[in-house]
Amino acid sequence: MLKVWIDAGHGGKDPGAVANGIQEKDIALKVSLGIKERLEETYEDVQVLLSRSTDVFLELRDRTAKANAAGADVLVSIHCNAGGGKGGFESFRYTSASQNSIKLQETLHKAIMSKLGGIDRGQKSKNLHMVRESRMPAVLTENLFVDVVADADCLKQASVIKTIIEGHVLGIAAYLGLTSKLMEVQPVKPRDINIVSKWAETAWRDMSERGYFDGQRPGSPITREEVAVLLSRIL
């Protein structure tokens, strides 16, 4: 069972960035809860653990301490941005990140951008507590800007929140190599009505030779009219 630690930034007395009727802590919690639900619902052998599942305040050291103690395989810290001019999405790893953290960032960033679109502010590194003190591959995502009107309008839409969630889920699943619970449906090959089934070959040949059938289209559905003709011939 692989463990994914999702950290909803801020919370409680710490609202994070606030603008345009949005509090960062609320968006971070919605996205985090959505990631947990979708990952566990869609993929095999994965458990999602949360720093917080309600609007409570947690110190940064408590967040990473819990993730480390749980032995999580990856950590993703969810945030929104502010003060960014045109807005957009960006992600962060630690300045001296491991190769696995770099790979996680690349995979996650590309998956989110493929779903979200818009302005890509790039994959960056910074001395942030959540990615520095985590013992597992760790990435912090900044999902649009609350103080950019266009971004804020997007964050107020349930469809955009869903898209952000899906991007994170796809990235995490790809990095961990998770197996989907949904079995691939194989397309049904259309039957050739001119070829008789093996189990019916003898009967079809016999009845055709007797004149009850014309020997054509053995796999075709039969109509009420054709049934009447067949019964007439038999009688």
N, C-alpha and C positions, 0 to 999 in steps of 0.2 A: 504494500500500500504506500503510494507516494504521497507526501505531505506538502501542501501548498499553503504558505502563510500570506494572507492578504491583510494589509494594514490600511485601514481607513484613516487618512490624515485628520489631525485636529480632533474636535469633539468637545462636548460639554461647554465649559467656560471659554474655551478657545475655538472661535468660529472659523479661524483661518481668514482667507481673503473674503471681503464682503463688498458687493456692488450690484447695482441693477436688480435689487430684490433677491439676490442669491447669496447664500452662505456656503463657503467651500466645504465645510464639514458635512453639510447635508448631501451634496453631490457625491462626496467621497464615500459616504455610508451607502447610498443607493447603489453605486457602482460595485462596491465591495460585496454587498449582499447578493447582487445579481450575478457576480462572478462565481460565488460559492454555489448558488443554485444551479447555474448552467453547467459548470464543470462537473459537479457530482451527478447531475441528471444525465449528462451526455456521455461521460467517459468512464471506463472501467478502472478500478483499483486506484482511486485518487480521493484524498480527504482534504478538504479546505478548512483551514483554521483561521479565525479572525482575531485581530487585535481588539476590535470592539464590534458588537452587533447592535448597539444602541447609542444614543447620544450621551456619551460619558467622556470625561477627560482622562487621558493617560499621559504620563511622562514618557518622553522618548526612550529613556533607558529601560523602562518597564516593557515597552513594545518589543525591543530587540532582545531583551532578556527572556521573555516568554517564547519568542520565535526560536531562539537558540536552544532553550531547554526542551522544546517540543521536537527538536531534531528535524525541522522542516527542510525540504529539499530545495525549495526556492522561496524567495520573499519578493512581493511586489507591493510597494507603497503607493496608494492612490491619492492624488491631489488635483486641484485646479490652480490656475495661474493668475497673476495680476501684474499690471505695469508693463505689458509687453507690446504696446503699440498696435500692430495689426492683428495680434492674437495668434492662435494656432496650437499645435501639439508639439511637445518635446519630451524627451526622457533623459534620465540621469543614472549614471553608475558612479562608483567611487573613483577617485583620481588614480588610485593604484589598484584598480579592479583586477580580479582573477580572469583568466581566459573564459571560464564558464560564465562569469557575470557579463563579460563582453558579448558572448554568444547569446545569452538570455536577452540582453538589451537589443541586439540586432534582430533577433527573431520576433520579440514582442513589439518593437517599434514598427517593423515592417507590417506585421499583422494588423496593428491598430490603424496605421495609415491607409492600408488597403481597404479597410472598412469605412473609416471616418472621412478620409480625403481632406481637402482644405490645405491650410498652410503647414508645411513641415518645417519646424524650427530646428530639427536635427537631433542626433544622438550625442549627448554631452556628458562630461564627467565633472564632479564637484564633491567637495568634502562635506557631504551631508551625513548626519548621524545614522539614518536608517540604512544607508548602503555601506557605511563604514563599519558599523558595529555588528552587522549581521555576519554570521559564520558561513552562510550558504550563499549561492549566487543571488544577488539582490539588485533590483531596479526600482527607481521611483519615476512614476509617470505624472506629467502635468497636462491634464485634459482640458484644454481650452482656457480662455481668460474670462473671469467673471466681470472685469471692468472694461471689456470690449463689447459694445452693444451687440454686434453680430454674433459673437461667441455666446454671450449671455442668453440671447434669444434661442440659440440652439440648445443650450443646457436646460432650458425650460421645457423642451419637447421630449416626451417619453421615447419617441423613436430614436432620437439622438443618444439618449442615455443607453438604450438597448444596443445601439451600434457600438458605443464605447465598450460596453460589457462584452459583446461578441468579439471585438478585436482583442481584448485581453485574454478571453477564453481560448481563442484560436492560437494566439502566440504562446501561451503557457502550455497548451496541449502539444503544439509542434515541438517546443523545446524539450519537453519531457517524453515525447514519443508515446503519448497516451493512445489507447485503443478505444474507438467509439463503441457505444452500446448498441447503436443502430445498425442492424444488419443491412448490407447492401442488397437492394432488390434487383434481381436479375431480370432483364426484359424477356417476355415470353415470345418465342419465335412463332410467327404465324404458321398454321398448318397448310400444307399443299393439299387441296381438296381432290386433286387428281391421283393421289397415291393412296392405295388402300392400306389400312393398318395390318400389321403382321397377324394379329390375333383373329382378324376377320377375313383373311385371304381366301380360305377354302369355302366358307359360306357365301362370300361375295361372288366367287367364280361359279359356284353351283347355281345360285339364284339367278345370275345373269344368263347362264346357259339355258335355264328353264324359261327365260323370257319375262321373269317378274321385274327385273331391272334391265336398263339398257347398257349396263357395264361402264357408264361414264360418271365422273364426279363422285366417287365413293365416299369422300369426306365432306360432302356438302350437306348442310341442314336440309331436312325434308319439310315440305309444306303440306297443309291439309289437302290441297288438290292432288299432290303426288301420292299421299296416303290413300285417297279415294281411288286413284288409278291402280295402285298396287293391289288394294283389296278386290277391285273389279277383276283384275287378271287372275288372282288366286281363286276367286269364286267361279 
